[in-house]
Amino acid sequence: MITRNLLKEEIDRVRDSHLEVLFRIIKALEEPLESGHATETSNWNAFIDATYGCLTEDTIERGEQGRCEAREAIR
């Protein structure tokens, strides 16, 4: 079983040049784990919140229907 004391002993053996990386890993583990789907949903909700209603003053209108060019019939 891995204990806090065992982890602390291993941390004491880490080279000084790797301490910043180790610190970032530890801080990342403090955050709750999120599945990719939850993150995508959160990003989508933030996008909707930021853009909802942005076109209320500038309405979207459909222009006139264009003409299609005449092509040869398929035989």
Summary of the structure (lengths in Angstrom):
residues: 75
radius of gyration: 28.5
end to end distance: 76.0
largest distance: 81.3
contacts: 85
relative contact order: 0.05
helix: 55%
strand: 0%
